Every structure is written in C-alpha cells, then in structure tokens.
Amino acid sequence: MLLRTGINHHLNPNIVLTAGYCFVETHPYGEFAVKSNFSEHRFWEQIQYKTQWSKMEWISRMRLEQRFSQLPIQSGESFEAGDAIYTNRVRILNRFSIPLKGDKIADKSLYLSIYDEFMINFGENLTKNIFDQNRAYIALGYKLPKVGHVEFGYLNQLVLRPNGYKQEINHNLQFSLNSTLGF
C-alpha cells in the first residue's frame, strides 16, 4: 500500500516543483519476501519537466526521497518492526504518452503510455548496493474531465536486494488514478 501527497508550485507551464510526504506499508511478496509487514515514511521533493513533441507528451522527472524504514527484526519466534533507519534515494523517470485518436491528450482521450524509472541509493546507511530498482511500465489510459487520469497497465520491476547480489523481477498489474485539487 502506498499513499502519496504533495504540494505543487508551477514555475511555468512546463516545469513543476513538488514537495510531499508518502506512507508505504510493505507486505511479504516476491521470491525474496520480507519476514513480515513493515512501514516506511518518506519525505520527497521533485522537479518535473513536461513538453509536447507533435502528438507525443514527454514527462521527465527527478525525485529525491528521504526514507525512514522500520525493517522487521526477529523477536523470539516472530518478527516486529525495528527502529526507523534513515536512507536517501534519487529516482529518474522518463515517460512518453500518445493519444490513440486526435493530436493531444485532452478530456475523454484514450492514450498509450510507457515509462522507465530507475532508482539509486546514496548517503549514510547505504547497504551493499547503490542501484535499488528499475521500473518499466506500459499502460492504457483515459483522461477524465475535471478528475484526472485513470490508467491500467503492466509494471515490470527489477529489484536488487540490499545484500547487493540477489535480484528479483516482479510482474505487476497496476491500476492508478491521478487527480489534482486546484486551490
């Protein structure tokens, strides 16, 4: 489960600065599953650049995250949340979307979207790997008037585990709703 919120400042129509907070609850999954659920609190800042190339919309984003993860530790026969460990991560995303009809993505537009995002750890408390993960995504989207965008797609997630040599690939179906409150 991931809940993310942020406040935007538009420098101009193409560049947006955002600061926010994110809560993540991780559950055991995948080939190298964690031993129990654990929580993470993130503060984050990003700069996003958006432009139009003919019919294609291009979004490039760089996000910095300050993460406080309560990784599970063994307590007798069971596991419990450990102390919050502080780490940093940078995320770089490039996303391309193209309308399936018309010249641009507008209200009631159906569109195809692809992106690739890689994540790099840095700073103190770094484990044996700098590379964290890569996400490749393809989706079909629809722009809802006055609401935002809804998308359904496939996300391929390559994760390098903290030990620095085990990796896993997760295949995910993803449904998302992105909405903006204007005030």
C-alpha positions in Angstrom: 0.0 0.0 0.0 1.3 3.4 -1.0 -0.3 6.8 -0.1 1.4 9.8 -1.5 0.5 13.5 -1.3 2.3 16.7 -2.4 2.1 20.4 -3.0 3.0 21.7 -6.4 4.5 25.1 -7.5 4.3 25.8 -11.2 7.4 27.7 -12.3 5.9 27.9 -15.8 3.5 25.7 -17.9 6.3 23.1 -18.4 8.1 23.0 -15.1 6.6 21.9 -11.8 8.3 21.7 -8.4 6.7 19.4 -5.8 7.3 18.6 -2.1 5.4 15.9 -0.3 5.0 13.0 2.1 4.5 9.3 1.4 3.4 6.4 3.6 4.2 2.9 2.5 3.2 -0.4 4.1 5.2 -3.3 2.6 3.8 -6.9 2.8 5.7 -10.1 2.1 5.8 -10.8 -1.6 8.2 -12.0 -4.4 10.9 -14.6 -4.4 12.9 -13.0 -1.5 9.9 -11.9 0.6 10.4 -9.8 3.8 9.7 -11.7 7.0 6.7 -9.5 8.0 4.9 -6.3 7.1 6.8 -3.1 7.7 6.1 0.7 7.4 8.1 3.4 5.7 7.7 7.2 5.9 9.1 9.3 3.1 9.6 13.0 2.6 10.3 13.9 -1.0 11.0 16.7 -3.4 10.9 16.7 -7.2 11.3 18.7 -10.4 9.2 17.7 -13.4 9.5 18.9 -17.0 6.6 18.3 -19.4 6.6 19.1 -23.1 4.8 18.1 -26.3 6.5 16.6 -29.3 4.0 16.5 -32.2 1.3 14.1 -30.8 3.6 12.7 -28.0 3.7 14.1 -24.5 7.1 13.7 -22.7 7.5 14.0 -18.9 10.9 13.9 -17.3 11.1 13.8 -13.6 13.8 13.7 -10.9 12.7 13.0 -7.3 14.8 13.0 -4.1 13.5 10.8 -1.2 14.3 10.9 2.5 13.2 7.5 3.7 12.5 6.2 7.3 12.0 2.4 7.1 11.1 0.2 10.0 12.5 -3.0 8.7 11.4 -6.2 10.5 13.7 -7.7 13.2 13.4 -11.0 14.9 11.9 -11.0 18.4 11.9 -14.6 19.7 9.9 -16.7 17.2 8.2 -13.8 15.5 9.2 -10.6 13.7 8.3 -7.0 14.7 9.0 -3.5 13.3 12.5 -2.3 14.0 13.8 1.2 14.6 13.4 3.6 11.7 16.5 3.6 9.5 17.2 6.7 7.5 18.2 6.4 3.8 18.2 8.5 0.7 17.2 7.7 -2.8 17.1 9.5 -6.2 14.6 8.5 -8.8 14.8 9.4 -12.5 11.8 8.9 -14.7 11.1 9.4 -18.4 7.5 8.9 -19.6 6.0 9.1 -23.1 2.3 9.2 -23.8 0.5 9.4 -27.1 -3.3 9.8 -27.8 -4.9 6.9 -29.7 -7.1 9.5 -31.5 -6.5 13.2 -32.1 -3.5 15.4 -31.8 -3.1 15.6 -28.0 -4.3 14.1 -24.7 -7.4 16.1 -23.8 -10.6 15.3 -21.8 -12.1 12.0 -22.8 -8.9 10.9 -24.6 -7.8 7.3 -24.7 -4.0 7.1 -24.8 -1.0 4.8 -24.5 1.7 5.5 -22.0 5.2 4.0 -21.4 7.9 4.9 -18.9 11.1 3.8 -17.4 12.3 4.8 -13.9 15.5 3.9 -12.2 16.3 4.4 -8.5 19.7 4.9 -6.9 20.5 4.9 -3.2 23.0 7.3 -1.7 24.3 8.7 1.6 24.8 7.2 5.1 23.2 3.8 6.0 23.8 2.6 2.4 23.7 -1.2 2.1 25.9 -3.1 -0.3 24.2 -1.8 -3.4 23.8 1.7 -4.8 21.3 0.5 -7.5 17.9 0.0 -5.9 15.5 -0.8 -8.7 14.2 -0.2 -12.3 10.6 0.0 -13.3 9.4 -0.4 -16.9 5.7 0.4 -17.5 3.2 0.3 -20.3 -0.5 1.2 -19.8 -3.7 2.2 -21.5 -5.1 5.5 -20.0 -8.1 7.7 -20.2 -8.4 11.4 -19.3 -11.5 12.0 -17.2 -12.9 15.5 -17.4 -12.4 17.6 -14.2 -11.0 14.5 -12.4 -7.6 13.5 -13.9 -6.2 10.4 -15.5 -7.0 6.7 -14.9 -4.6 4.1 -16.2 -4.4 0.3 -16.3 -1.2 -1.4 -17.2 1.8 -3.7 -16.7 4.8 -2.8 -14.5 8.0 -4.8 -14.7 10.0 -4.2 -11.5 13.7 -5.3 -11.2 14.8 -5.0 -7.6 18.4 -5.5 -6.4 18.1 -6.8 -2.8 20.0 -5.0 0.0 22.7 -7.7 0.1 24.0 -6.4 -3.3 23.7 -9.7 -5.3 20.2 -11.1 -5.1 17.8 -9.7 -7.6 14.2 -10.3 -8.3 11.8 -9.4 -11.1 8.2 -8.7 -10.2 5.4 -8.7 -12.7 2.6 -6.4 -11.6 -0.8 -5.3 -13.0 -1.3 -1.7 -12.0 -4.4 0.5 -11.7 -3.9 4.2 -10.9 -5.9 7.3 -10.6 -4.0 10.7 -10.7 -6.0 13.7 -9.7 -5.2 17.3 -8.9 -7.1 19.5 -6.5 -6.9 23.2 -7.6 -6.7 25.7 -4.8 
